[in-house]
Amino acid sequence: MPSTRRRTRSPLLWSHLTWPEIGALIADGPRSAILPCGATEQHGPHLGTGMDTALATDVCAAVSAATGVPVLPSLSYGCSLGHSHRWPGTLALSPQTLIALVTDIGDWLWHAGIRRLFIVNSHVTNSAPLRCALEVLRARHDGFMIAVINTAEVSPRVRETFFADAADWHANQAETSLMLARASVLARPKLLATSDDPDRTTGLIFAHPVNRTSLNGVTGTPSRATVAQGNRLFAWIVADLTQTIRRALSENAPLDTPYFTNGPNPLVT
């Protein structure tokens, strides 16, 4: 189990530490790190383009303070191709670029001594490239344990809140409440009442880009957002993610079998 003295009231920010401090932290700690992943993309007329990154950064800092696991600099660009060029502001990476970026970071973390990586993602369509990066890294480095965790789905209560007003939600009540409470500079409260747009994806087979499903880049009801809702939801995300990471710090693979070594075939007698 990790040392309890590593649990602190302040986050451990990788970018604020010197190399001797990082080396000592890895040698004396859980050999783990948290990577916040966001995006730069349109979030309707009422939220700033940095919403996803702001949420990932804020959540991971709070979780780092609770667990003592250092948090890496946030990735501010993501796979946002689905938001199209209809609304200015989105700056998207291709899936291949995001995969390469995260695997490069993972390679360096492995060689620094990190053995558990928590990729905390606040942009839905980052999920597939991040999963691909996970596959590459654990095949490349035997024993590297990596988890991709979406902030909107850290627990049943959090997921229920995010999906309450739309199955294909974006810039909705939950996200708007979080920004009102945690990053008000990104919110335009005077525009909330006119920013609602319904979910038009029910019953569809294909995954259509946002320009073909939303009039203004929103899916959901940001008009219902409140600061109180945002504070409650943020507390849930941090508490539930903290619990998950604490459990993961003592988790080991069910079998200690080398990835690169052939073993006996149990089907051959």
Disulfide bonds with the S-S distance in Angstrom:
none
